[in-house]
């Protein structure tokens, strides 16, 4: 990513000792004609991330760890929100299903995936759109196109004002931005104070000026785009219901993490230990710099972006994306959930044991987009290592054996508190239903949850939960499905050999489940077909083992 610097930026940095030749080599020719007018119109609200990384890269800890803000950010799903091929395919699917509302759908979906162009469109009385900016790899080079490709960029999050945060009015990407000051300068909110000299430098270089704002450390900031309530549409385009699509923030509020003041940023933007400069240009050491890695739960998509980088216009380097994918896997396997096997009882040919699952996160697991699922893969092997019982095996195609929903889009697996057969699988997932109670993977067709037994965070009381975050299906009545944990009883018949056997339990996770991916393949449009091809090419690696436990029994 080579900085595209303004003349003011070059002048200021040159005054600080940066070589002019180096600065101008990374600069672009100023826009001309109509593009120039568009550039200035866009620039009144936002700046491209390249204007920020010139000063906020080249940051290292005393131990030599690179914590550069720009380098970390550009290899995240935030930076690649507009390039996400699954999102692109899903938006196209919804505009096909609800063609009369295509413009409204694109505006809604651009709010969090192409937020800068959407805000610019609204400022001029228009609506955000998606497909005019695709494909990213074939972008026309205009400033609006560059801002669309820049995804959830620096001047998006750091311009979100504190007003109305955490209220329904701010959800679905409807955050507030303060107007420019009378001198035309827009404020950039951060966690630190800046002295007048440093504010002057940033204002001269970028047109923005730092302002300390405690709200950037609060979960309410994240909630503006990670709380989504979608309206369901009928065949004629009329609203027929609504669905709480993503409720990360509300789940957190109903957990012990809220009482303990553990925010979204605590886990997803972990702080750097010790003082460190937050700017490579005249930055002073600060305590509490947050890593801009935004570690979430989608290593699969990060690797998809890497593999098909040319087609998707990805700018992050391959090593950077792989590093973020590995960081994602580490968090999933170290800080997300645990499994344990209880005492094993043998009665004749029947073997019985409990599996205890614990959710370590501050929200439901999985949370966010409802395509995600986690499940128990339980295998019992005899003394020769042969599987004599197996529930929840995943195939190279990404489907779960025994799962009704993967086999048939009209059915789904219920929540279990007791499993006795191999074709019964404990899957923690949301299943959406249409107005007639049929399962659907169409967000704007869904009016209800037919099942939601995602693992609850510690402290979550399901009997007092708001309907927006309620448990649905058999899990509501399961006394062992509680805040932070679930217990599943396995009672299975095994060959009466009297030999030793081993029980292995895996908690597996898939950010895009088989049914959600395959339902896109039927749409005759480039984005759904492209994603279906990507998924099929990578389906063998579409799931991840989050936790594992084993136990061995030797009969006397």
ABEGO torsion letter per residue (X at the ends): XBBBBBAAAAAAAAAAGBBAAAAAAABBBBBBEAAAAAAAAAAAABBBAAAAAAAABGBBBAAGBBABAAAAAAABAAAAAAABAAAAAAAAAAAAABAAAAAAAAAAAAAAABAAAAAAAAAAGBBBBAAAAOBAAABAGBAAAAAAAAEBBAAAAAABBABGBGBAAABGGABBBBBBBAAGBBBBBBABBBBAAAAAAAAAAAGBBBBBBAAAABAAAAAAAABBBBBBBBAAGBBAEBBBABAAAAAAAABAAAAAGBBAAAAABBBBBEBBBABABGBBBBBGBBBAAGBBABAAAAAAAAAAAAAAGBABBAAAAAAAAAAAAAAAAAAABBBBBBBBBBBEABBBBBBBBBBABABBOBBEBAABBBBBBBBBBBAAGBBABBBGBBBAAGBBBGBAAAABAABBBBBBABBABAABBBBBBBBBBBAAGBBBABAAABABBABBABBBBBGBBAAABBAAABBBEAAAABAABBBGBBBBBBBBBBBBAGBBBBBBBBBBBBABBAAAAAAAAABBBAAAAAAAAAAAAAAAAABBBABBBBBBBBBX
